[in-house]
Amino acid sequence: MFRTVFYAVILSLPFVFPVMAFSQGKPDDGHLTLRSAEEIQDKIRGGLIGQIFANLNGIQYEMRFIDEPGNVTDYTPALPDGAEADDDTDIEWVYVVAMQEHGLFVPYDTLSAIWQRKINRHIWCSHQYVRHLLSLGVSPEVTGAASVNPWAEFNIAGQFTCEMFGQMSPLMPQSASRLATHYLIIPVDAEPLQTTQFFASMISAAFEENDISTLLDIGLLAVDPESQVAGVIRQTRIWCAENPTDWRKTRRLIRDAYTRNGGNIRDRNGYELNTAATVAALVYGQGDYVQTATYAFNFGWDCDNTAATAGTILGVICGNQWFRNQGWVCKDVYKNTRRDDMPSDETITSFGDRLIEMAEKHIVASGGQILDSDDGKVYAIKAEQPKNVLSIKELKRIREETFALTRTRITQEFDSQENAAALAGIAYLALCLDCADDLEQKSPSKWSQAIDAINRQEVFLKYVFKDTDFSSADSLKQKLQASGVVYVSK
């Protein structure tokens, strides 16, 4: 199919790719691999509908199966009224639209403004904390640090908002991880960002590979081998292999191993249980979309999210035309019920168009090309091998550098800041980053004013002091209370 294109490119571009070769087989790092644009686009759309079906059909089971698994036995994907916005897809939707306007890697100051304009309702856990911090002038570069946002230590935002970055990165798992972590460093920290790289890389590789075990191997190569996430993935696969016909036993082993916090929110919205559930659903589903989604529902916990991630992987493998061939009812609507200043007339098709546009830009930005042939448009993709691009150690280094710059900034702005919300944000960051004593000694009266400013942030404090019972939140509450921050429940 591509023979004409192969020679045409070699003849017309003799000096552009002197160390690369075109390949029509499996991708090797550094090669430009030719793929039909029609095929890649079909898989992008397949990933989207696979994600949407599993997400919205799975909401009815969200948080229903905690101690024991579910018993869903008859699942037929269906969205007769079309899709509607949900945080599993609409946070990414906001990012995709922003990327169309501002480029692949939207600057953090721009992202802060976009968040405050568009993401204001129907957000929870770490995302809700991020939104409060942004209102206080805290930079997105630090809102995902666990010392600033206690949810960031374990929250699954790192996995349920990573899928579309994989869809925009066909055969480019490293680029998928870099793109995804640029955005997901906003809500989560070290371990959850390993799940980001794991799933984004699997989705990227699913454009070529359809064997689930191989995809899990690929995903694991994108994870820091020293991370807790790597251990969760390995152990879950062992349990699945030891219990090939008894998924309920595997589910019990997962529950007993990773329920570590008395069953509180940390045990329902944490990366350990939900990553394990997604991996197990993929293993037991054996490449079948309906069975994989059904297992994801039954494994439980925050299952609409785990089902959506698994559904995206299978959706890319199957492609959009395969979904159409099943005859499942799905109206071509993506109804915006949650995001401000976003399109009110979006469809699943137009959403897919956006992903395809950004995928083409990402292919070119990563060293590939968009070509024409006698058989239609062709993508020459600079294929990549999976690799961990952001280790926990490297992220810690980046965080420390960012914290140092943040301490300098808040010291410089402290005395002159008159805006009450911004002053509250400065004081909050100073407490989180352990430089409050310096500010208090420098200007005791100004520091007292700053603490008063925090105390007036009643909506934020209500969320900070809500009935959370995980250790990182408790530590932060104690630190704030010791400094004079007081929240009286009303």
Beta strands, then each sheet from edge to edge (+ up, - down):
strand 1: 22-23
strand 2: 32-36
strand 3: 83-84
strand 4: 334-335
strand 5: 369-373
strand 6: 376-382
sheet 1: 1+ 2+ 6- 5+
sheet 2: 3+ 4+
end
